[in-house]
Amino acid sequence: MQGYNFDNRFQFLKGSTPATVEFSSLTSIEFRDKDEVTVALRDGTKATGTLTGHDIEPITGLTGICENGVFFIEPTLVRAIQFDLNSGARSK
């Protein structure tokens, strides 16, 4: 898709320092006031920062791919994204 950048990592500013987290390490992303986000990791730690893009500029949303195709989520339209804790495991 032209105009979108797909990446397996979530980037944000933790203070003034760029931080990058693999999506596979996340349990949730909470969108707060303005561009503030809180990420929760599978190891139980949390970090708060500012939503940014690859060039440390504010981004307009998150893109992804699901069984129905490509989707785009504007942070102003959701409060949180909860990731599947059993991803990679097959259910019977």
C-alpha positions in Angstrom: 0.0 0.0 0.0 1.5 3.3 -1.0 1.8 5.9 1.8 2.0 3.4 4.6 5.0 1.9 6.3 4.6 -1.7 7.6 7.0 -2.7 10.4 7.0 -5.4 13.1 8.1 -2.9 15.7 6.3 -0.2 17.6 8.3 3.0 18.0 7.7 5.8 20.5 9.7 8.4 22.4 10.4 7.6 26.1 11.2 11.1 27.3 13.5 12.4 24.5 15.0 8.9 23.8 13.6 6.8 20.9 12.3 3.4 22.0 11.5 0.4 19.8 9.5 -2.6 20.9 8.8 -5.8 18.8 5.0 -6.2 18.5 5.5 -9.9 19.6 6.7 -8.5 23.0 3.6 -6.4 23.6 0.5 -7.2 25.5 -1.2 -3.8 25.0 -0.9 -0.3 23.8 -3.0 2.4 25.6 -3.6 5.7 23.8 -3.9 8.6 26.3 -4.2 12.4 25.9 -2.7 13.9 22.8 0.1 11.7 21.5 0.9 9.9 24.8 0.9 6.1 24.9 1.5 3.4 27.5 2.9 0.1 26.3 2.7 -3.1 28.4 5.2 -5.9 27.7 4.8 -9.7 28.1 7.4 -9.6 30.9 5.1 -7.3 33.0 6.9 -4.0 32.5 5.2 -0.9 31.3 6.5 2.3 29.6 4.9 5.6 28.9 6.0 7.9 26.1 5.0 9.9 23.0 3.7 8.3 19.8 6.1 8.9 17.0 7.0 7.7 13.5 10.2 6.3 12.1 11.7 9.8 11.8 10.6 10.7 15.3 7.6 12.7 13.9 4.0 12.3 15.2 2.1 9.6 13.2 -1.5 9.6 12.2 -2.3 6.0 12.9 -1.3 2.4 12.9 -1.6 0.0 10.0 -1.8 -3.8 10.1 -2.9 -6.9 8.2 -5.7 -9.2 9.3 -7.7 -12.0 7.7 -9.9 -9.4 6.0 -7.0 -7.3 4.6 -5.2 -4.2 5.5 -6.6 -1.9 8.3 -5.7 1.6 9.6 -6.4 2.7 13.2 -6.3 6.3 14.2 -5.2 6.6 17.9 -8.0 9.2 18.5 -10.6 6.5 17.7 -9.4 3.8 20.2 -8.4 3.8 23.8 -6.3 0.6 23.7 -5.2 -2.3 21.6 -5.0 -5.7 23.4 -2.7 -8.2 21.7 -3.3 -12.0 21.8 -1.3 -13.5 24.6 -1.5 -16.9 22.9 -0.3 -15.8 19.5 1.5 -18.5 17.7 -0.3 -21.2 19.7 -2.9 -23.2 17.9 -6.2 -23.7 19.7 -8.2 -26.9 19.4 
